[in-house]
Amino acid sequence: MELKRRLGVMIVCGVPAIVGSGLLWALSKTWFVVYGYLFLLAAALLVFLVAPQRITSLVQLLNPVSGKIKGLSSKLRESFGTQSVQ
């Protein structure tokens, strides 16, 4: 992943960090919960920045179509065994 995209991802992750931290502080009034949330968010960001292929391979593992990219309508047709109407 190129540097510009990595910086963009870090900036986008800043929004949930700020908003989520404020929300957790308002609900719990303990710094332990806020720091725990920030630690989990930072760990997820590091995994995504260092090895994005691991996250992609996990998504493909959970994909019932086994790596094929198909539209929602074709997935539903396959699931219910119906033919497309033309």
C-alpha positions as CSV (number, residue, x, y, z in Angstrom):
1,M,0.0,0.0,0.0
2,E,1.4,3.4,-0.9
3,L,2.1,6.1,1.6
4,K,-0.8,8.4,0.6
5,R,-3.3,5.7,1.1
6,R,-1.8,4.8,4.5
7,L,-2.0,8.4,5.6
8,G,-5.6,8.6,4.4
9,V,-6.5,5.4,6.4
10,M,-4.9,6.9,9.5
11,I,-6.9,10.1,9.2
12,V,-10.1,8.2,8.6
13,C,-9.4,6.2,11.8
14,G,-9.0,9.4,13.7
15,V,-12.7,10.2,13.5
16,P,-13.8,7.0,15.4
17,A,-11.0,7.5,17.9
18,I,-12.1,11.0,18.8
19,V,-15.9,10.4,18.7
20,G,-15.7,7.0,20.3
21,S,-13.4,8.1,23.1
22,G,-15.7,11.0,23.9
23,L,-18.7,8.7,23.9
24,L,-17.0,6.1,26.1
25,W,-15.8,8.8,28.5
26,A,-19.4,10.2,28.8
27,L,-20.8,6.8,29.4
28,S,-18.2,5.3,31.8
29,K,-16.2,8.2,33.3
30,T,-13.1,6.0,33.5
31,W,-9.9,6.4,31.6
32,F,-9.3,2.7,31.6
33,V,-12.2,2.1,29.2
34,V,-11.1,4.9,27.0
35,Y,-7.5,3.7,26.8
36,G,-8.6,0.2,26.2
37,Y,-10.8,1.3,23.2
38,L,-7.9,3.4,21.8
39,F,-5.5,0.4,22.2
40,L,-7.9,-1.9,20.3
41,L,-8.4,0.7,17.6
42,A,-4.7,1.3,17.2
43,A,-4.0,-2.5,17.1
44,A,-6.6,-2.9,14.3
45,L,-5.1,0.1,12.4
46,L,-1.5,-1.4,12.7
47,V,-2.6,-4.8,11.5
48,F,-4.4,-3.1,8.5
49,L,-1.4,-0.9,7.7
50,V,1.3,-3.5,8.1
51,A,-0.5,-6.5,6.5
52,P,-3.7,-5.6,4.6
53,Q,-3.6,-8.9,2.8
54,R,-4.3,-10.7,6.1
55,I,-7.6,-8.9,6.5
56,T,-8.4,-9.5,2.8
57,S,-7.7,-13.2,3.1
58,L,-9.9,-13.4,6.3
59,V,-12.8,-11.8,4.4
60,Q,-12.3,-14.3,1.5
61,L,-12.3,-17.1,4.1
62,L,-15.7,-15.9,5.4
63,N,-17.1,-15.4,1.9
64,P,-19.5,-18.2,1.0
65,V,-18.7,-17.8,-2.8
66,S,-15.1,-18.7,-2.1
67,G,-13.2,-15.8,-3.7
68,K,-15.5,-15.1,-6.6
69,I,-16.8,-11.6,-6.8
70,K,-20.5,-11.6,-7.6
71,G,-23.4,-9.2,-7.2
72,L,-26.0,-9.5,-4.5
73,S,-28.7,-10.5,-7.0
74,S,-26.7,-13.4,-8.3
75,K,-25.8,-14.6,-4.8
76,L,-29.5,-14.5,-3.9
77,R,-30.4,-16.4,-7.0
78,E,-27.8,-19.1,-6.2
79,S,-29.0,-19.3,-2.6
80,F,-32.7,-19.8,-3.5
81,G,-32.1,-21.7,-6.8
82,T,-34.1,-19.4,-9.0
83,Q,-33.3,-18.3,-12.6
84,S,-33.1,-14.8,-13.7
85,V,-36.1,-13.3,-15.6
86,Q,-35.2,-11.6,-18.9
